[in-house]
Amino acid sequence: MKWIPVPSLIICLVTFCGFLFVTFASAMFVTSLIQQSQRAYIASPHLNFDGTVFREFLDSHSVFVAQASKKNCQVIFLGDSITSNWVNHPSLFSRTFGKYRTLIFGISGDCTQHVLWRIENGELDGANPAVIVLLIGTNNVVVFDNSAVDIAAGIRNIISAIHYRSPRTKVILIGILPRGFGLFDSFKQKKIRKVNLLLSRFHDGFSVFFLDPESFFILPNGGVNKDLLPDYLHPNGKGYEILAELIKQKLEFLIP
């Protein structure tokens, strides 16, 4: 049996890891370019790095369209992975929202323009829910070309699209959660705060109700609370308990 010298083995491993990194970085770079070419306030489907529509996005959308057409829901949770991850906390969700007929329409990686596209392509048609719980925008924050004004405009267009199709639906609009670590932390947090300030102005106490959970997820020093957002983005069980209580209080007011 021929043994490969240790230095040669190390070189091979380094070369292979470098290849993987370059491949991944290239894919991410192209994906970033595609996302940057999409405006946060103009409806667009979720695209792959090669420009084709993301298959999982279309599959999930088709399921949601079919569910909405049954017209038997009271509350729809609408958004990205933070919304879809409610399914990972079934006991909490059932305990908090079990008395309502609910649907969870969350797709991982979605930005504002993707949710807007989903609505404009039938995702809410016929549903007419009493309340939609909307949480979207965190994935736009990391897109350099999406300004706070652009992101807020995208969310405003989502709300308008909801009310165009279902005028009596109340929207519980949740502010973007804190996210990120490292060099760009302060940039992300400043951008998120600008977006949330703009979102707070959509609150009218009649059709739109804004909730800002930032104070629960930020440490006194301004950092992200890793005990609630362990990956600096998605809430864990304790984080979802906080969101559940905030939403529950508003739902009980809107659906006595």
N, C-alpha and C positions, 0 to 999 in steps of 0.2 A: 504494500500500500504506500502510495507516494504522498507525503505530507507537504502541504503548502507552507512555505516559510512565513513566520508571523508578520514580518513587515509587509510582505506581499498580500497577505490576508487582510491586513488593516487597510492597505491601499484599495483593495477591491471593495471592501465595505464602505469606505469613504466615497469612492466613486459611485457606487450604487445608491447610497443615501443622497449624494449630490444630484444624481439623475432624478430620483424621486422628488426631491425638493424643487428642482427646476421645472419638472412636469407639472407638479401641483401649483407652483407659483404662476406658471404660464396660464394654466386653466383659470386660476383665480383672477389673474390680471385681465384676461379676455372677458370673464364674467363681469368683472367690475366695469369694464368699458361698456358692455351691453347695458348694465343697470344705469350707468351714468348717461347713456344715450336716451333713456326713458325719463320723461318728466314726471315728477311726483304727483302732479295734478291732472295728468292725462291718462285715461284708461289704457292699460297695456297688459298682455298676458305675461306670465313668468317664463322667461326664456333660459335655455341652456347656454353654455359658453359658445356653442356652435351656431347660435341664433334660432334654433328650433324651439318650439314650445315644450316646456318641462312636462313630461308625461304624467308624473305623479300629481302635478298641479291640475291638469285636465281631468284625471281620474277622480280626484277629490271633488273638483267642481261639479262633475256629472252626478256624483252621489248626493251632493248638497242640493242640486237642482231638483232631483227626484224627491228628496226628503221635504223640501219646501213646498212642492206641489200638493202634498197631502193636506196642507192647510189646517193642521191641528196643533200648532205650537203657540205658546204664549211668549216665550223668551228665546231669542237667538243670541248666542255668543259668537261674535264675528271678529276675526283677526288673523294673527300669524301663529307661530309655534307656542307663544305664551298662552294663546287661547286654546290651541289644540291639546296642550299638555294638561288641561283639566281632566282628560280621560285617564291620566295617570294617578288621579286622586279621587277614585270613585266614591269612597266612603264619605269624604268631606263634601263632595259635590252633591251626593244624594241627601246627606244630612242638612245641607244648607239650602239647596234648591229643589229638593224632591217634590215639594208640593206644586211646582210649576211644570208644565209641559215644555221641555227645553230641547234645543238643538245646538250642537257645537260645530260651528263652521270656521275652523282654524286650519291654515295651511302653513307649514314651516317655511321660513324664508321669504314670506310675502311682504311686499312693500305697499304703500298706499295705492299706487297705480294698479297693482294686481287686484286688490280688493274692489276697487272701482270697476275694473274690467269684469270681475265676477258678478257684480250686481247688474251691470249693464248687459250681461249675457245670461240673465234668467235666474240667478241664484236666490233671489228673494221673491220672484214672481208667484203671486197667489198665496204667499205665506201670511202676510198681514199680522205679524206678531204684535203683541201689546208693547213689548220692550225689546230693543236690541242693545246688547252690551258690547260696545266697540272699543277695542284696544289694538292700535296699529301705529306704525311709524318708526319703531326702533331700528328696523333694517334700512330705512332711509337715512338715518342719522349718520351711518358710516359711509354713505355715498357722498363724496366731496361736493359734487355739483348740486346736491339737493340742499338748498338753504332752509332755514327754519320757516321762512315765509312760504316756500314751495311746499314743504311738508304739511304745514297747517292748511294751505290751500287744497292739497290733496284730500285731507280729512274733511274739510268743509264740503268738497265735492261729493265725498262718500255720503255725508249726512243728507245733502240735497238729493242724491240719487235714491236714498232710502225713503225720504219723504215724498218724492215724486211718485214712487210705487206704492207707498203705504203711508198716507198723510197723517193718520192717527197714531202711528208708532212713536213711542218715546225712545229717545236715545240716551243711554247712560254712557257718557264719553269719559274714558279713563285716560289720564295723562300718561305719557311715555315713562316707563320705569327707568331709573338710573342704570347705567351700564358701563362696562369697560374697566380696564386697568392699564397701568404703564404710562408711556409717554403722552398718549393722547387723551388721558382721562379728563383733564380739565376742559379740553376742547369739546369732547362729547357732552359733558355735563352742562356746559354753557349753552350748547346747541339745543339740548333737550329742554333746558329751562326756558329758552326763548320760544320753542314750540309750545310748551305747556302754557306759557303766558298767553300766547295767541289763542290756544284752545279754550282757555278759561273765558274768553270773550264770546265764545259760542253759547255759553250757558245762558238760557233765558228763563229757566224755572218752569217752562211749560212743555216744550218739545225736546229740549236738550238739557241734560244735567251733567255737569262736569265734576269729576272726582280726581283729585291729585294725590296719589299715594306716596309721593317722594319722601316725605318726612319719616315714613316708616322704614324706608330702605336705604337711607343715607346716615352715615355715622356723624358724630359731632364735628369731626375733622374734615368733613366733606367727602370722605371716601365711600365707596359702595359697601354695604353691609354684607359681607360674605356669609354670615350665618343665615341670611335669607335668600341671597343670590349667589350660590356657591360657585357658579361659573361666570359670575359678574354680568349675567344677562337674564337667566331663567330663574324664577322663584322655585324654592324647594317646598316641602310640605308646609313648613311654618310660614313661608311667604304667601302661599296660596290661602292659608287660613286668614291672613290679613286682608287679602283681596276679597275673599268670600264674605267676610264680615262687612266690609265697606259696601259691596254690591247688594248684599242682603238687606241692609238698612234702607237703601234707596228703592229696591224692589218692593219691599213691604209698604213703602209710601205710595208707589205707583200702581201696584196691584194689591189692594187691601184684602 
